[in-house]
Amino acid sequence: MNLIEEVQLGISNSEWDLYTKARYLYLKSCECFTYDHSYYYRDMSSIRELFDKKIDLENVTDNKVICGSWATQVYLPLLDLIGIKGKLLGTETGHQYVSYLINDLEIKAD
């Protein structure tokens, strides 16, 4: 699946404001990806694989993510498509999520 093409098509045919576009990207990413619960059952030596896993948004073949990979490799790049510069919050080994501003309103996406 080419997620970039799908979201560009969804956004291009709309007159949505920036907030609605960001919300659409969030919901679309949640529709396409699911949390990889194997994170809880892996040993420490194989957990790094989840953190290092690369996601190609133009060729999504695996829909399992953890918070950090969703934030950095899915939602932040999607926000960038609509001109929003988000930032990653959290720590590398703890929970990670995205924060961004729209009209001075801070939005946190998890």
ABEGO torsion letter per residue (X at the ends): XBAAAAAAAAAAABABBAAAAAAAAAAAAAAABBBBAAAAABBAAAAAAAAABBBBAABBABABBBAAAAAAAAAAAAAAAAGBBBBBBEBAABBBBBBBBBGGBBBBBX
